[in-house]
Amino acid sequence: MTSQPKSTKRTQIPGELVFACLLLSLSLLIAFYALSISGFSSMSSPGSIPMLAALFMLVSSLITVIKTTGTTTKNSTFITRLTPPILLFFASISLTYILVIDQLGFLISSGLFLFASILALYRQGPSIAMLVSINTLAIIYIIFRLIFKVILPEANLWE
């Protein structure tokens, strides 16, 4: 008695087609640069090995793109899979921190950044987050400003 192989169709992971297309475009770029080394004058020219490697990359990435386009996609999207909400939150508070450190100074902006970070990650309430962020900021200030004499940015808000 022989068993019949099951017909299973592979599902596509979100972003897989984008990655395959990027791989193909990178292979095209590498092939262009390999060709520009010395052209294709002979098999023993300095550019023959890079061109052969680029050809293999180009063919394999083209096969990958063709195979990827034939698969079905999962329900989750590329953006939600690669950028969870906590990542977007930290990207936004990091950008805000960079933008306001000159205006608010090191102590206030770092304190707010630490408070928001600890509140989001530790999730034990605002009083614990405030206590941890103040203690952390005090330790950083003592080590860098008082011991190592590093000049930290000061507030320019009232100037």
N, CA, C and O atoms as a GROMACS GRO file, in nm:
protein
  636
    1MET      N    1   0.083  -0.117   0.000
    1MET     CA    2   0.000   0.000   0.000
    1MET      C    3   0.089   0.124   0.000
    1MET      O    4   0.172   0.140   0.089
    2THR      N    5   0.073   0.211  -0.096
    2THR     CA    6   0.153   0.332  -0.106
    2THR      C    7   0.069   0.451  -0.065
    2THR      O    8  -0.052   0.455  -0.088
    3SER      N    9   0.134   0.545  -0.005
    3SER     CA   10   0.062   0.665   0.037
    3SER      C   11   0.078   0.772  -0.069
    3SER      O   12   0.184   0.789  -0.129
    4GLN      N   13  -0.027   0.842  -0.091
    4GLN     CA   14  -0.028   0.951  -0.188
    4GLN      C   15   0.031   1.076  -0.123
    4GLN      O   16  -0.003   1.108  -0.009
    5PRO      N   17   0.120   1.148  -0.193
    5PRO     CA   18   0.172   1.273  -0.136
    5PRO      C   19   0.060   1.378  -0.132
    5PRO      O   20  -0.018   1.393  -0.225
    6LYS      N   21   0.057   1.449  -0.022
    6LYS     CA   22  -0.045   1.553  -0.007
    6LYS      C   23  -0.006   1.674  -0.089
    6LYS      O   24   0.112   1.711  -0.097
    7SER      N   25  -0.104   1.736  -0.148
    7SER     CA   26  -0.081   1.856  -0.226
    7SER      C   27  -0.096   1.977  -0.134
    7SER      O   28  -0.207   2.021  -0.106
    8THR      N   29   0.015   2.030  -0.089
    8THR     CA   30   0.011   2.146  -0.002
    8THR      C   31   0.072   2.264  -0.077
    8THR      O   32   0.179   2.253  -0.136
    9LYS      N   33   0.002   2.374  -0.074
    9LYS     CA   34   0.051   2.494  -0.138
    9LYS      C   35   0.114   2.583  -0.032
    9LYS      O   36   0.052   2.613   0.070
   10ARG      N   37   0.235   2.623  -0.056
   10ARG     CA   38   0.308   2.706   0.039
   10ARG      C   39   0.249   2.846   0.044
   10ARG      O   40   0.218   2.905  -0.060
   11THR      N   41   0.235   2.899   0.166
   11THR     CA   42   0.183   3.035   0.179
   11THR      C   43   0.299   3.133   0.188
   11THR      O   44   0.406   3.101   0.240
   12GLN      N   45   0.276   3.249   0.138
   12GLN     CA   46   0.378   3.352   0.131
   12GLN      C   47   0.379   3.433   0.260
   12GLN      O   48   0.274   3.475   0.309
   13ILE      N   49   0.496   3.454   0.315
   13ILE     CA   50   0.513   3.536   0.435
   13ILE      C   51   0.505   3.682   0.393
   13ILE      O   52   0.555   3.718   0.287
   14PRO      N   53   0.442   3.768   0.476
   14PRO     CA   54   0.436   3.911   0.440
   14PRO      C   55   0.576   3.969   0.420
   14PRO      O   56   0.663   3.951   0.505
   15GLY      N   57   0.595   4.037   0.310
   15GLY     CA   58   0.724   4.098   0.278
   15GLY      C   59   0.816   4.009   0.198
   15GLY      O   60   0.924   4.052   0.157
   16GLU      N   61   0.775   3.884   0.175
   16GLU     CA   62   0.862   3.791   0.103
   16GLU      C   63   0.881   3.834  -0.042
   16GLU      O   64   0.992   3.826  -0.095
   17LEU      N   65   0.775   3.877  -0.107
   17LEU     CA   66   0.786   3.922  -0.246
   17LEU      C   67   0.870   4.049  -0.257
   17LEU      O   68   0.948   4.065  -0.350
   18VAL      N   69   0.854   4.140  -0.160
   18VAL     CA   70   0.934   4.263  -0.159
   18VAL      C   71   1.082   4.228  -0.144
   18VAL      O   72   1.166   4.283  -0.214
   19PHE      N   73   1.112   4.137  -0.054
   19PHE     CA   74   1.250   4.094  -0.033
   19PHE      C   75   1.306   4.028  -0.158
   19PHE      O   76   1.421   4.053  -0.195
   20ALA      N   77   1.227   3.944  -0.223
   20ALA     CA   78   1.274   3.876  -0.344
   20ALA      C   79   1.301   3.976  -0.455
   20ALA      O   80   1.399   3.962  -0.529
   21CYS      N   81   1.216   4.077  -0.467
   21CYS     CA   82   1.239   4.180  -0.570
   21CYS      C   83   1.361   4.265  -0.538
   21CYS      O   84   1.436   4.303  -0.628
   22LEU      N   85   1.383   4.294  -0.411
   22LEU     CA   86   1.505   4.367  -0.372
   22LEU      C   87   1.630   4.284  -0.400
   22LEU      O   88   1.732   4.337  -0.443
   23LEU      N   89   1.620   4.155  -0.378
   23LEU     CA   90   1.731   4.065  -0.407
   23LEU      C   91   1.761   4.062  -0.557
   23LEU      O   92   1.878   4.061  -0.598
   24LEU      N   93   1.657   4.063  -0.638
   24LEU     CA   94   1.675   4.065  -0.783
   24LEU      C   95   1.738   4.196  -0.828
   24LEU      O   96   1.828   4.197  -0.912
   25SER      N   97   1.692   4.308  -0.772
   25SER     CA   98   1.749   4.437  -0.812
   25SER      C   99   1.894   4.450  -0.765
   25SER      O  100   1.977   4.507  -0.836
   26LEU      N  101   1.925   4.398  -0.648
   26LEU     CA  102   2.064   4.398  -0.601
   26LEU      C  103   2.151   4.311  -0.690
   26LEU      O  104   2.266   4.346  -0.718
   27SER      N  105   2.098   4.199  -0.735
   27SER     CA  106   2.173   4.112  -0.826
   27SER      C  107   2.200   4.181  -0.959
   27SER      O  108   2.307   4.166  -1.017
   28LEU      N  109   2.102   4.257  -1.008
   28LEU     CA  110   2.123   4.334  -1.131
   28LEU      C  111   2.233   4.440  -1.113
   28LEU      O  112   2.316   4.460  -1.201
   29LEU      N  113   2.231   4.505  -0.996
   29LEU     CA  114   2.333   4.606  -0.968
   29LEU      C  115   2.472   4.543  -0.959
   29LEU      O  116   2.569   4.598  -1.011
   30ILE      N  117   2.480   4.428  -0.894
   30ILE     CA  118   2.609   4.358  -0.883
   30ILE      C  119   2.657   4.312  -1.021
   30ILE      O  120   2.777   4.318  -1.050
   31ALA      N  121   2.565   4.267  -1.104
   31ALA     CA  122   2.602   4.226  -1.240
   31ALA      C  123   2.655   4.346  -1.320
   31ALA      O  124   2.750   4.333  -1.396
   32PHE      N  125   2.592   4.461  -1.301
   32PHE     CA  126   2.639   4.581  -1.370
   32PHE      C  127   2.781   4.618  -1.326
   32PHE      O  128   2.867   4.648  -1.409
   33TYR      N  129   2.804   4.616  -1.195
   33TYR     CA  130   2.938   4.649  -1.145
   33TYR      C  131   3.041   4.544  -1.184
   33TYR      O  132   3.157   4.577  -1.211
   34ALA      N  133   3.001   4.417  -1.188
   34ALA     CA  134   3.094   4.312  -1.230
   34ALA      C  135   3.131   4.330  -1.377
   34ALA      O  136   3.246   4.308  -1.415
   35LEU      N  137   3.035   4.370  -1.458
   35LEU     CA  138   3.062   4.393  -1.600
   35LEU      C  139   3.152   4.514  -1.620
   35LEU      O  140   3.232   4.518  -1.714
   36SER      N  141   3.141   4.613  -1.531
   36SER     CA  142   3.221   4.734  -1.547
   36SER      C  143   3.365   4.717  -1.497
   36SER      O  144   3.447   4.808  -1.515
   37ILE      N  145   3.397   4.603  -1.436
   37ILE     CA  146   3.534   4.582  -1.389
   37ILE      C  147   3.630   4.578  -1.508
   37ILE      O  148   3.727   4.653  -1.512
   38SER      N  149   3.602   4.492  -1.604
   38SER     CA  150   3.690   4.487  -1.723
   38SER      C  151   3.614   4.447  -1.848
   38SER      O  152   3.674   4.420  -1.952
   39GLY      N  153   3.483   4.444  -1.838
   39GLY     CA  154   3.406   4.399  -1.953
   39GLY      C  155   3.417   4.249  -1.966
   39GLY      O  156   3.472   4.181  -1.879
   40PHE      N  157   3.365   4.198  -2.073
   40PHE     CA  158   3.372   4.055  -2.096
   40PHE      C  159   3.460   4.031  -2.218
   40PHE      O  160   3.412   3.999  -2.326
   41SER      N  161   3.590   4.049  -2.198
   41SER     CA  162   3.684   4.033  -2.309
   41SER      C  163   3.730   3.888  -2.323
   41SER      O  164   3.746   3.839  -2.435
   42SER      N  165   3.750   3.818  -2.212
   42SER     CA  166   3.790   3.677  -2.218
   42SER      C  167   3.754   3.609  -2.086
   42SER      O  168   3.718   3.676  -1.989
   43MET      N  169   3.764   3.477  -2.084
   43MET     CA  170   3.732   3.401  -1.963
   43MET      C  171   3.836   3.421  -1.853
   43MET      O  172   3.809   3.394  -1.736
   44SER      N  173   3.955   3.468  -1.891
   44SER     CA  174   4.060   3.488  -1.791
   44SER      C  175   4.074   3.635  -1.751
   44SER      O  176   4.169   3.672  -1.682
   45SER      N  177   3.981   3.718  -1.792
   45SER     CA  178   3.988   3.859  -1.755
   45SER      C  179   3.954   3.876  -1.606
   45SER      O  180   3.891   3.789  -1.547
   46PRO      N  181   3.997   3.988  -1.546
   46PRO     CA  182   3.974   4.008  -1.402
   46PRO      C  183   3.827   4.012  -1.363
   46PRO      O  184   3.793   3.985  -1.248
   47GLY      N  185   3.739   4.044  -1.455
   47GLY     CA  186   3.598   4.052  -1.422
   47GLY      C  187   3.520   3.926  -1.447
   47GLY      O  188   3.398   3.924  -1.427
   48SER      N  189   3.585   3.819  -1.491
   48SER     CA  190   3.511   3.698  -1.527
   48SER      C  191   3.453   3.627  -1.403
   48SER      O  192   3.339   3.581  -1.408
   49ILE      N  193   3.526   3.618  -1.295
   49ILE     CA  194   3.475   3.551  -1.174
   49ILE      C  195   3.362   3.633  -1.110
   49ILE      O  196   3.259   3.576  -1.075
   50PRO      N  197   3.378   3.765  -1.094
   50PRO     CA  198   3.265   3.842  -1.042
   50PRO      C  199   3.142   3.836  -1.132
   50PRO      O  200   3.029   3.835  -1.084
   51MET      N  201   3.164   3.831  -1.264
   51MET     CA  202   3.050   3.822  -1.355
   51MET      C  203   2.982   3.686  -1.343
   51MET      O  204   2.859   3.679  -1.350
   52LEU      N  205   3.058   3.580  -1.325
   52LEU     CA  206   3.000   3.447  -1.307
   52LEU      C  207   2.919   3.440  -1.176
   52LEU      O  208   2.810   3.384  -1.173
   53ALA      N  209   2.973   3.498  -1.069
   53ALA     CA  210   2.901   3.501  -0.941
   53ALA      C  211   2.774   3.585  -0.954
   53ALA      O  212   2.669   3.548  -0.901
   54ALA      N  213   2.784   3.697  -1.023
   54ALA     CA  214   2.666   3.782  -1.043
   54ALA      C  215   2.561   3.712  -1.128
   54ALA      O  216   2.441   3.729  -1.106
   55LEU      N  217   2.605   3.633  -1.226
   55LEU     CA  218   2.512   3.558  -1.309
   55LEU      C  219   2.436   3.455  -1.225
   55LEU      O  220   2.314   3.440  -1.239
   56PHE      N  221   2.507   3.383  -1.139
   56PHE     CA  222   2.441   3.287  -1.050
   56PHE      C  223   2.343   3.356  -0.956
   56PHE      O  224   2.233   3.306  -0.932
   57MET      N  225   2.383   3.471  -0.903
   57MET     CA  226   2.293   3.546  -0.815
   57MET      C  227   2.170   3.593  -0.891
   57MET      O  228   2.058   3.586  -0.839
   58LEU      N  229   2.189   3.640  -1.012
   58LEU     CA  230   2.079   3.690  -1.093
   58LEU      C  231   1.980   3.579  -1.127
   58LEU      O  232   1.859   3.597  -1.115
   59VAL      N  233   2.032   3.464  -1.168
   59VAL     CA  234   1.945   3.352  -1.204
   59VAL      C  235   1.870   3.300  -1.080
   59VAL      O  236   1.750   3.275  -1.086
   60SER      N  237   1.941   3.284  -0.970
   60SER     CA  238   1.875   3.231  -0.850
   60SER      C  239   1.773   3.329  -0.794
   60SER      O  240   1.667   3.287  -0.747
   61SER      N  241   1.801   3.458  -0.796
   61SER     CA  242   1.703   3.555  -0.746
   61SER      C  243   1.584   3.566  -0.840
   61SER      O  244   1.472   3.591  -0.795
   62LEU      N  245   1.605   3.548  -0.970
   62LEU     CA  246   1.493   3.547  -1.064
   62LEU      C  247   1.403   3.426  -1.039
   62LEU      O  248   1.281   3.438  -1.044
   63ILE      N  249   1.462   3.311  -1.014
   63ILE     CA  250   1.384   3.191  -0.980
   63ILE      C  251   1.306   3.213  -0.851
   63ILE      O  252   1.191   3.173  -0.839
   64THR      N  253   1.370   3.278  -0.754
   64THR     CA  254   1.302   3.306  -0.627
   64THR      C  255   1.182   3.398  -0.647
   64THR      O  256   1.077   3.376  -0.588
   65VAL      N  257   1.197   3.500  -0.729
   65VAL     CA  258   1.085   3.592  -0.757
   65VAL      C  259   0.972   3.518  -0.826
   65VAL      O  260   0.855   3.538  -0.793
   66ILE      N  261   1.005   3.434  -0.922
   66ILE     CA  262   0.901   3.359  -0.995
   66ILE      C  263   0.828   3.264  -0.901
   66ILE      O  264   0.706   3.254  -0.906
   67LYS      N  265   0.902   3.193  -0.816
   67LYS     CA  266   0.838   3.101  -0.721
   67LYS      C  267   0.754   3.176  -0.618
   67LYS      O  268   0.648   3.128  -0.577
   68THR      N  269   0.800   3.291  -0.576
   68THR     CA  270   0.729   3.368  -0.474
   68THR      C  271   0.599   3.425  -0.527
   68THR      O  272   0.500   3.431  -0.454
   69THR      N  273   0.598   3.466  -0.652
   69THR     CA  274   0.474   3.522  -0.708
   69THR      C  275   0.366   3.416  -0.725
   69THR      O  276   0.249   3.450  -0.737
   70GLY      N  277   0.403   3.290  -0.726
   70GLY     CA  278   0.305   3.183  -0.743
   70GLY      C  279   0.242   3.134  -0.613
   70GLY      O  280   0.156   3.046  -0.617
   71THR      N  281   0.283   3.188  -0.499
   71THR     CA  282   0.230   3.141  -0.371
   71THR      C  283   0.117   3.231  -0.324
   71THR      O  284   0.102   3.344  -0.371
   72THR      N  285   0.038   3.181  -0.232
   72THR     CA  286  -0.070   3.260  -0.174
   72THR      C  287  -0.018   3.335  -0.053
   72THR      O  288   0.078   3.291   0.011
   73THR      N  289  -0.080   3.447  -0.020
   73THR     CA  290  -0.034   3.530   0.090
   73THR      C  291  -0.114   3.501   0.216
   73THR      O  292  -0.229   3.458   0.210
   74LYS      N  293  -0.051   3.527   0.331
   74LYS     CA  294  -0.119   3.516   0.459
   74LYS      C  295  -0.204   3.640   0.481
   74LYS      O  296  -0.195   3.737   0.406
   75ASN      N  297  -0.286   3.638   0.584
   75ASN     CA  298  -0.376   3.749   0.611
   75ASN      C  299  -0.305   3.870   0.671
   75ASN      O  300  -0.348   3.983   0.647
   76SER      N  301  -0.198   3.850   0.748
   76SER     CA  302  -0.132   3.964   0.809
   76SER      C  303  -0.055   4.042   0.703
   76SER      O  304  -0.008   3.986   0.604
   77THR      N  305  -0.043   4.171   0.725
   77THR     CA  306   0.022   4.256   0.627
   77THR      C  307   0.170   4.273   0.661
   77THR      O  308   0.214   4.242   0.771
   78PHE      N  309   0.242   4.322   0.564
   78PHE     CA  310   0.386   4.343   0.578
   78PHE      C  311   0.415   4.445   0.688
   78PHE      O  312   0.505   4.424   0.770
   79ILE      N  313   0.340   4.553   0.692
   79ILE     CA  314   0.364   4.660   0.789
   79ILE      C  315   0.336   4.613   0.931
   79ILE      O  316   0.418   4.637   1.020
   80THR      N  317   0.224   4.546   0.954
   80THR     CA  318   0.192   4.503   1.090
   80THR      C  319   0.284   4.392   1.139
   80THR      O  320   0.305   4.378   1.260
   81ARG      N  321   0.338   4.315   1.049
   81ARG     CA  322   0.427   4.206   1.090
   81ARG      C  323   0.566   4.257   1.128
   81ARG      O  324   0.627   4.208   1.223
   82LEU      N  325   0.615   4.356   1.054
   82LEU     CA  326   0.750   4.405   1.077
   82LEU      C  327   0.758   4.527   1.168
   82LEU      O  328   0.865   4.559   1.219
   83THR      N  329   0.647   4.594   1.189
   83THR     CA  330   0.648   4.711   1.276
   83THR      C  331   0.538   4.699   1.381
   83THR      O  332   0.429   4.752   1.364
   84PRO      N  333   0.568   4.630   1.490
   84PRO     CA  334   0.470   4.621   1.597
   84PRO      C  335   0.449   4.758   1.662
   84PRO      O  336   0.534   4.846   1.649
   85PRO      N  337   0.338   4.777   1.730
   85PRO     CA  338   0.309   4.909   1.789
   85PRO      C  339   0.416   4.959   1.885
   85PRO      O  340   0.441   5.080   1.890
   86ILE      N  341   0.480   4.871   1.961
   86ILE     CA  342   0.582   4.916   2.055
   86ILE      C  343   0.704   4.972   1.981
   86ILE      O  344   0.768   5.066   2.030
   87LEU      N  345   0.735   4.917   1.864
   87LEU     CA  346   0.845   4.969   1.784
   87LEU      C  347   0.812   5.108   1.731
   87LEU      O  348   0.897   5.197   1.733
   88LEU      N  349   0.690   5.126   1.685
   88LEU     CA  350   0.649   5.259   1.638
   88LEU      C  351   0.648   5.360   1.752
   88LEU      O  352   0.684   5.476   1.733
   89PHE      N  353   0.607   5.316   1.870
   89PHE     CA  354   0.607   5.404   1.987
   89PHE      C  355   0.749   5.449   2.020
   89PHE      O  356   0.772   5.568   2.042
   90PHE      N  357   0.845   5.356   2.023
   90PHE     CA  358   0.982   5.393   2.056
   90PHE      C  359   1.047   5.475   1.946
   90PHE      O  360   1.131   5.561   1.975
   91ALA      N  361   1.012   5.451   1.823
   91ALA     CA  362   1.064   5.535   1.714
   91ALA      C  363   1.014   5.678   1.730
   91ALA      O  364   1.089   5.773   1.710
   92SER      N  365   0.888   5.693   1.766
   92SER     CA  366   0.832   5.829   1.781
   92SER      C  367   0.888   5.900   1.903
   92SER      O  368   0.919   6.019   1.895
   93ILE      N  369   0.904   5.830   2.018
   93ILE     CA  370   0.959   5.901   2.134
   93ILE      C  371   1.109   5.926   2.118
   93ILE      O  372   1.161   6.022   2.173
   94SER      N  373   1.178   5.841   2.043
   94SER     CA  374   1.320   5.866   2.016
   94SER      C  375   1.337   5.989   1.928
   94SER      O  376   1.425   6.071   1.952
   95LEU      N  377   1.254   6.001   1.826
   95LEU     CA  378   1.259   6.118   1.740
   95LEU      C  379   1.222   6.244   1.817
   95LEU      O  380   1.285   6.349   1.800
   96THR      N  381   1.122   6.234   1.902
   96THR     CA  382   1.084   6.349   1.985
   96THR      C  383   1.197   6.387   2.079
   96THR      O  384   1.224   6.506   2.098
   97TYR      N  385   1.263   6.289   2.137
   97TYR     CA  386   1.377   6.314   2.226
   97TYR      C  387   1.488   6.389   2.153
   97TYR      O  388   1.544   6.486   2.206
   98ILE      N  389   1.518   6.344   2.033
   98ILE     CA  390   1.623   6.411   1.954
   98ILE      C  391   1.586   6.554   1.923
   98ILE      O  392   1.672   6.643   1.925
   99LEU      N  393   1.459   6.579   1.894
   99LEU     CA  394   1.414   6.712   1.856
   99LEU      C  395   1.407   6.809   1.974
   99LEU      O  396   1.427   6.929   1.956
  100VAL      N  397   1.378   6.759   2.095
  100VAL     CA  398   1.358   6.850   2.208
  100VAL      C  399   1.476   6.860   2.304
  100VAL      O  400   1.471   6.940   2.396
  101ILE      N  401   1.580   6.781   2.285
  101ILE     CA  402   1.691   6.785   2.381
  101ILE      C  403   1.761   6.921   2.382
  101ILE      O  404   1.810   6.963   2.487
  102ASP      N  405   1.767   6.990   2.269
  102ASP     CA  406   1.828   7.122   2.266
  102ASP      C  407   1.742   7.226   2.337
  102ASP      O  408   1.795   7.319   2.398
  103GLN      N  409   1.612   7.212   2.329
  103GLN     CA  410   1.522   7.309   2.391
  103GLN      C  411   1.502   7.283   2.540
  103GLN      O  412   1.505   7.377   2.620
  104LEU      N  413   1.483   7.158   2.577
  104LEU     CA  414   1.453   7.125   2.717
  104LEU      C  415   1.576   7.089   2.799
  104LEU      O  416   1.571   7.089   2.922
  105GLY      N  417   1.686   7.058   2.733
  105GLY     CA  418   1.807   7.018   2.804
  105GLY      C  419   1.808   6.869   2.831
  105GLY      O  420   1.710   6.798   2.807
  106PHE      N  421   1.922   6.823   2.881
  106PHE     CA  422   1.941   6.680   2.902
  106PHE      C  423   1.852   6.626   3.013
  106PHE      O  424   1.789   6.522   2.995
  107LEU      N  425   1.845   6.694   3.124
  107LEU     CA  426   1.774   6.641   3.240
  107LEU      C  427   1.624   6.625   3.214
  107LEU      O  428   1.568   6.518   3.240
  108ILE      N  429   1.560   6.727   3.164
  108ILE     CA  430   1.414   6.720   3.143
  108ILE      C  431   1.380   6.624   3.030
  108ILE      O  432   1.292   6.539   3.046
  109SER      N  433   1.448   6.637   2.916
  109SER     CA  434   1.414   6.552   2.802
  109SER      C  435   1.448   6.405   2.830
  109SER      O  436   1.371   6.316   2.793
  110SER      N  437   1.561   6.379   2.894
  110SER     CA  438   1.596   6.240   2.927
  110SER      C  439   1.503   6.184   3.033
  110SER      O  440   1.468   6.066   3.029
  111GLY      N  441   1.463   6.267   3.128
  111GLY     CA  442   1.367   6.223   3.229
  111GLY      C  443   1.234   6.184   3.168
  111GLY      O  444   1.176   6.082   3.204
  112LEU      N  445   1.185   6.267   3.075
  112LEU     CA  446   1.058   6.235   3.007
  112LEU      C  447   1.071   6.110   2.920
  112LEU      O  448   0.980   6.027   2.916
  113PHE      N  449   1.184   6.098   2.851
  113PHE     CA  450   1.206   5.981   2.768
  113PHE      C  451   1.213   5.853   2.852
  113PHE      O  452   1.151   5.752   2.818
  114LEU      N  453   1.286   5.857   2.961
  114LEU     CA  454   1.296   5.740   3.049
  114LEU      C  455   1.161   5.706   3.111
  114LEU      O  456   1.124   5.589   3.120
  115PHE      N  457   1.087   5.809   3.154
  115PHE     CA  458   0.956   5.785   3.214
  115PHE      C  459   0.863   5.716   3.115
  115PHE      O  460   0.797   5.618   3.149
  116ALA      N  461   0.857   5.768   2.992
  116ALA     CA  462   0.769   5.708   2.890
  116ALA      C  463   0.814   5.567   2.855
  116ALA      O  464   0.730   5.478   2.836
  117SER      N  465   0.944   5.545   2.846
  117SER     CA  466   0.996   5.412   2.813
  117SER      C  467   0.965   5.310   2.922
  117SER      O  468   0.919   5.200   2.895
  118ILE      N  469   0.992   5.348   3.045
  118ILE     CA  470   0.969   5.256   3.157
  118ILE      C  471   0.820   5.231   3.176
  118ILE      O  472   0.779   5.119   3.206
  119LEU      N  473   0.741   5.334   3.159
  119LEU     CA  474   0.596   5.318   3.172
  119LEU      C  475   0.542   5.223   3.066
  119LEU      O  476   0.454   5.142   3.094
  120ALA      N  477   0.595   5.232   2.944
  120ALA     CA  478   0.547   5.146   2.836
  120ALA      C  479   0.597   5.002   2.850
  120ALA      O  480   0.523   4.908   2.819
  121LEU      N  481   0.719   4.984   2.896
  121LEU     CA  482   0.775   4.849   2.902
  121LEU      C  483   0.751   4.778   3.034
  121LEU      O  484   0.720   4.658   3.036
  122TYR      N  485   0.764   4.848   3.145
  122TYR     CA  486   0.754   4.784   3.276
  122TYR      C  487   0.609   4.766   3.320
  122TYR      O  488   0.576   4.667   3.386
  123ARG      N  489   0.523   4.858   3.284
  123ARG     CA  490   0.378   4.852   3.308
  123ARG      C  491   0.342   4.825   3.454
  123ARG      O  492   0.254   4.744   3.483
  124GLN      N  493   0.408   4.895   3.545
  124GLN     CA  494   0.377   4.882   3.687
  124GLN      C  495   0.319   5.010   3.743
  124GLN      O  496   0.316   5.028   3.865
  125GLY      N  497   0.275   5.099   3.659
  125GLY     CA  498   0.213   5.222   3.704
  125GLY      C  499   0.307   5.341   3.694
  125GLY      O  500   0.429   5.324   3.686
  126PRO      N  501   0.251   5.461   3.696
  126PRO     CA  502   0.332   5.582   3.678
  126PRO      C  503   0.423   5.612   3.798
  126PRO      O  504   0.529   5.672   3.779
  127SER      N  505   0.385   5.574   3.919
  127SER     CA  506   0.470   5.607   4.034
  127SER      C  507   0.600   5.526   4.031
  127SER      O  508   0.707   5.581   4.058
  128ILE      N  509   0.593   5.399   3.997
  128ILE     CA  510   0.714   5.316   3.985
  128ILE      C  511   0.798   5.365   3.868
  128ILE      O  512   0.921   5.372   3.879
  129ALA      N  513   0.734   5.398   3.757
  129ALA     CA  514   0.807   5.448   3.640
  129ALA      C  515   0.878   5.578   3.672
  129ALA      O  516   0.991   5.600   3.628
  130MET      N  517   0.814   5.666   3.748
  130MET     CA  518   0.876   5.793   3.787
  130MET      C  519   0.994   5.768   3.880
  130MET      O  520   1.099   5.831   3.865
  131LEU      N  521   0.978   5.679   3.976
  131LEU     CA  522   1.084   5.648   4.071
  131LEU      C  523   1.206   5.588   4.001
  131LEU      O  524   1.320   5.629   4.027
  132VAL      N  525   1.184   5.494   3.912
  132VAL     CA  526   1.295   5.430   3.840
  132VAL      C  527   1.363   5.529   3.747
  132VAL      O  528   1.486   5.532   3.738
  133SER      N  529   1.285   5.611   3.677
  133SER     CA  530   1.346   5.706   3.583
  133SER      C  531   1.424   5.815   3.656
  133SER      O  532   1.530   5.856   3.608
  134ILE      N  533   1.376   5.864   3.770
  134ILE     CA  534   1.451   5.964   3.846
  134ILE      C  535   1.581   5.905   3.900
  134ILE      O  536   1.686   5.970   3.894
  135ASN      N  537   1.575   5.785   3.954
  135ASN     CA  538   1.697   5.722   4.005
  135ASN      C  539   1.798   5.694   3.894
  135ASN      O  540   1.918   5.716   3.911
  136THR      N  541   1.750   5.646   3.781
  136THR     CA  542   1.839   5.620   3.668
  136THR      C  543   1.902   5.749   3.618
  136THR      O  544   2.022   5.753   3.590
  137LEU      N  545   1.823   5.854   3.608
  137LEU     CA  546   1.873   5.983   3.562
  137LEU      C  547   1.975   6.040   3.662
  137LEU      O  548   2.073   6.102   3.622
  138ALA      N  549   1.951   6.021   3.792
  138ALA     CA  550   2.045   6.069   3.892
  138ALA      C  551   2.178   5.995   3.881
  138ALA      O  552   2.285   6.057   3.892
  139ILE      N  553   2.174   5.866   3.860
  139ILE     CA  554   2.297   5.787   3.845
  139ILE      C  555   2.373   5.831   3.720
  139ILE      O  556   2.495   5.848   3.724
  140ILE      N  557   2.301   5.850   3.610
  140ILE     CA  558   2.365   5.896   3.486
  140ILE      C  559   2.428   6.033   3.506
  140ILE      O  560   2.541   6.057   3.462
  141TYR      N  561   2.356   6.123   3.572
  141TYR     CA  562   2.408   6.258   3.596
  141TYR      C  563   2.532   6.254   3.683
  141TYR      O  564   2.630   6.322   3.653
  142ILE      N  565   2.530   6.176   3.790
  142ILE     CA  566   2.646   6.168   3.881
  142ILE      C  567   2.767   6.111   3.808
  142ILE      O  568   2.878   6.164   3.821
  143ILE      N  569   2.747   6.005   3.732
  143ILE     CA  570   2.861   5.942   3.663
  143ILE      C  571   2.918   6.033   3.556
  143ILE      O  572   3.039   6.056   3.551
  144PHE      N  573   2.832   6.086   3.469
  144PHE     CA  574   2.884   6.159   3.353
  144PHE      C  575   2.915   6.305   3.383
  144PHE      O  576   3.016   6.357   3.334
  145ARG      N  577   2.833   6.373   3.460
  145ARG     CA  578   2.855   6.515   3.483
  145ARG      C  579   2.953   6.541   3.597
  145ARG      O  580   3.042   6.624   3.585
  146LEU      N  581   2.936   6.469   3.706
  146LEU     CA  582   3.019   6.498   3.823
  146LEU      C  583   3.151   6.422   3.823
  146LEU      O  584   3.254   6.478   3.860
  147ILE      N  585   3.149   6.296   3.783
  147ILE     CA  586   3.273   6.217   3.787
  147ILE      C  587   3.357   6.239   3.662
  147ILE      O  588   3.475   6.272   3.671
  148PHE      N  589   3.296   6.220   3.543
  148PHE     CA  590   3.372   6.232   3.418
  148PHE      C  591   3.375   6.374   3.361
  148PHE      O  592   3.445   6.399   3.263
  149LYS      N  593   3.301   6.465   3.420
  149LYS     CA  594   3.298   6.607   3.379
  149LYS      C  595   3.253   6.627   3.234
  149LYS      O  596   3.304   6.714   3.164
  150VAL      N  597   3.157   6.545   3.190
  150VAL     CA  598   3.100   6.559   3.056
  150VAL      C  599   2.998   6.671   3.060
  150VAL      O  600   2.912   6.674   3.148
  151ILE      N  601   3.007   6.763   2.965
  151ILE     CA  602   2.910   6.873   2.958
  151ILE      C  603   2.785   6.822   2.888
  151ILE      O  604   2.789   6.784   2.771
  152LEU      N  605   2.674   6.822   2.961
  152LEU     CA  606   2.547   6.776   2.908
  152LEU      C  607   2.469   6.894   2.855
  152LEU      O  608   2.484   7.005   2.906
  153PRO      N  609   2.384   6.872   2.752
  153PRO     CA  610   2.306   6.984   2.697
  153PRO      C  611   2.216   7.047   2.802
  153PRO      O  612   2.150   6.978   2.879
  154GLU      N  613   2.215   7.181   2.804
  154GLU     CA  614   2.131   7.256   2.896
  154GLU      C  615   2.010   7.311   2.821
  154GLU      O  616   2.011   7.320   2.698
  155ALA      N  617   1.909   7.347   2.896
  155ALA     CA  618   1.784   7.396   2.836
  155ALA      C  619   1.805   7.533   2.772
  155ALA      O  620   1.868   7.621   2.830
  156ASN      N  621   1.751   7.549   2.651
  156ASN     CA  622   1.752   7.676   2.579
  156ASN      C  623   1.611   7.732   2.568
  156ASN      O  624   1.585   7.820   2.486
  157LEU      N  625   1.522   7.682   2.648
  157LEU     CA  626   1.382   7.719   2.638
  157LEU      C  627   1.359   7.864   2.676
  157LEU      O  628   1.273   7.930   2.617
  158TRP      N  629   1.433   7.916   2.772
  158TRP     CA  630   1.408   8.052   2.820
  158TRP      C  631   1.507   8.151   2.764
  158TRP      O  632   1.510   8.265   2.810
  159GLU      N  633   1.587   8.114   2.668
  159GLU     CA  634   1.684   8.208   2.610
  159GLU      C  635   1.627   8.279   2.490
  159GLU      O  636   1.696   8.361   2.429
   0.00000   0.00000   0.00000
